[in-house]
Amino acid sequence: MVAKTVPGDSYDFMNELHSTAHQRRMIAEINTAYAPSLILMDGVEAFVNGGPDRGKKVDSNVVLAATDRVAMDAVGAALLRMYGTTPEVGRGRVFELEQIARAVEIGLGAASAEEIEIVTGDRESAAYADQVREVLVQ
């Protein structure tokens, strides 16, 4: 479930975020309020458009863990591209996407694909990671 309201309040914060032209920059900037030690992404299933709680769903069959939230976002964007995402997410280089570029600008994490190490536990996962790396560096 995606958090939309504060318990006891009906104001829809998700609508406010998604209706502004500054959405992607705001998502990056809200990350300055905290510094997680570990980031987990359940990508077993993913919405490649629509989102965050509806749209075209694909079976991407991946679970990711990272200590760098920009690296996590970049890998997530690469995965979306692999499965056919929206023109906004699919256009340009991954590190030129507005949310990722802003996160790099304010010092939240990896500044390039070359700074990201993808570690896997088996050959099949290593082959999948190679595909992700190819998309990251395009």
N, C-alpha and C positions, 0 to 999 in steps of 0.2 A: 504494500500500500504506500502511496506517495502522500507525504504530509501536506495537507492543504489548509488546515485551520488549527488554531490553538484550542485545546479542549475547553469547552464552555463558551467559545466565541465562534460566531458563524462567518467571520470575515475570511474570504478566500484569498490567501496570500499567493497561491499558485497561479490564480487568474491574473493577479497584479504582475507577477514576474513574467508570465507568458504574453502579456499584452503590451509590454514596453519594447521599444526599439533597442534598448540597452541591455536586454536579457543576458546575452552571452558575457558581456563585460561584468555585469552584476554577479553572475555565478562565480566568475573568477575572483572578484573582490570580496565576496562573502567569506572566502577561504582564508582571508587574512585574520579572521577572528579566532582561529584555532589552528593547532599544529598536530595532526594525528600521527601516531607512531606506526600505525598499520592501516592500510586501505584494502578492503576486500570488494571484489566485484563478482556477483553471481551472473555470469553470462551464459548459463546453460540454455536459457531462452532469452531472446532480445527483440525489442521492437526496433525495426530499422527505419520506421517513419511514424508519424503521429505522436507517440509517446507523451508523457512518460508512463502512462498507464493504459494506453490503447494504441492500436495501429497494426501494421503488418508484422507478425511475429515469425521469427526464424529460430531454428535449433542450432545455436552456435556451439553448444557443448563445451564451454570453457568456464573455468573459475580462476580468477586472477587475484594475486596478493602483491602488494607493493608498499614501499615506504615513501615513494615520491608520487604525489597526486597529479602532477603534470604528466609524468610518464604514464600513469594509469589512464588519464583522459586521452592521451595520444594513442595508446594501444587500443583503447575502446573505440576511438574514431576510426582507426585502421580496420578494426573488426567490422564496424558498421559499413565501411566502404567495401569490404570483401563480400558482404551479403547484400549489397545494393541498397543504399540509403538515399536520403533526400539530396537534391542538387546543392543545397547549402552546405551540407557536411561533405559532399563528394567533390567539391570544387577546390582547386589549388592544392598546395602542400599541407600536410596535417598540421605542421607547426605555424602555418599562416591562418588557421581557423581562429576566428576572433576571440573565443573564450580561452583557447590555449595560448595564443599570442599575448593576451592581456595577463594571463597567469605567469608567463615567462617574464614579461615586462616588470611585474611587481615582485619578482624573485621567489615564486612559489615552488620552483622545481626545474627539472631538465629543460634545457634550451634547444635541444636538437635530438634527432633520432639516434645519433651516434652516442649520446649519453645514456641510452636505455639498454639494459641487459635483460634479455628474456631467458629465464632459466626454466627448464622442463625436466620431467622425470622419466621420460621414455622416448623411443624413436618416433613414434607416431606424433607425439606432442612436439617434438623437435622439428618435424617437417611442417607442422601447423605454424609453429613460431617463425620458421623461415618465411612462410607466406606473409605473416604479419609484418616482419621486418622489411620485406620488399615493398609493401604498401607504405610503411612509415617513411622510407627514404625517397619515395617518388616525389 
